[in-house]
Amino acid sequence: MPSNAELNLPPTNEGYGTHEYWEQRYANEADGTTFDWFLSPTYLLPLFEELTSSNLDKGKGKGKETRILTLGCGNSALGEVLYDNGWENIVNIDYSKIVIDQMKERHISRPKMEWLEMDILDLNFQDEDFDLVVDKGTMDAMLTTKGDPWNPDEKDVRTCTQEVTEAIRVLRKRPGSKFVYFTFGQPHFRKRYMENRPGFKLSWKEIGPPEGFAYFMYILEYAGDA
Ligand SMILES: C[S@@+](CC[C@H](N)C(=O)[O-])C[C@H]1O[C@@H](n2cnc3c(N)ncnc32)[C@H](O)[C@@H]1O
């Protein structure tokens, strides 16, 4: 049977791209609801071990000390699963005030993790504040304008490009720093937003899960001088 979260869908796909939709969705959800749009956080844990093992800058930002920003956290369990597995230096942001208030309340017993209402297109952080910036399904929600996916709407292109520009701005410019994007979007539809970023190298791989639909992990890693 579909969950409440699954029933709480917009009338058209474009609804996913609006702030109003998300506020209303979270307002209608029962307290304590957790919903991951795809890829369970537990399934992702070995990937986070790998992603954070190469932050080599003199012990700073390394392994479980990695300073992580999640973009468009919603009420995903990613933050809590990471926290409970040792990554406590996490800031989660979403432009829905309602979901941020819900998540603050829910995670009161995980005091080192922060929840902030913020637009991912205009980050209120200084330059070079994070080691790892994560998008799981958020850019996907911004790519909902009707039309030809091979030639996306100019507004969508601008928005997704701006998201990546902001993510790079707040990344520490040192070896191991990364923007990581988990998505169902195949490379020919998504790499355009991340490629040709001076000082960064783009790679991607299909990450399963083995029994289902193909999901991808894109990694835009700092490759400039330390
Ligand atoms: C498809 S959900 C993904 C939620 C979660 N990351 C997951 O894996 O299930 C997209 C989330 O991004 C948020 N969002 C969309 N556009 C945003 C923006 N410009 N700034 C901040 N959050 C945004 C929405 O409020 C929603 O919580």
The ligand as a Gaussian input file, in Angstrom:
#p B3LYP/6-31G(d) Opt

LIG

0 1
 C       13.043000      15.213000      -4.193000
 S       13.257000      15.925000      -2.600000
 C       14.757000      15.105000      -2.085000
 C       14.828000      14.997000      -0.588000
 C       16.009000      14.195000      -0.065000
 N       17.288000      14.780000      -0.463000
 C       15.959000      12.733000      -0.461000
 O       16.965000      12.164000      -0.870000
 O       14.874000      12.116000      -0.329000
 C       13.816000      17.590000      -2.985000
 C       14.018000      18.483000      -1.753000
 O       14.723000      19.646000      -2.178000
 C       14.136000      20.795000      -1.611000
 N       14.441000      21.913000      -2.530000
 C       14.058000      22.047000      -3.832000
 N       14.540000      23.177000      -4.357000
 C       15.274000      23.765000      -3.367000
 C       16.032000      24.975000      -3.294000
 N       16.127000      25.814000      -4.329000
 N       16.659000      25.266000      -2.129000
 C       16.559000      24.432000      -1.060000
 N       15.844000      23.281000      -1.073000
 C       15.216000      22.953000      -2.210000
 C       12.668000      20.472000      -1.456000
 O       12.052000      21.262000      -0.453000
 C       12.738000      18.976000      -1.105000
 O       12.821000      18.800000       0.290000

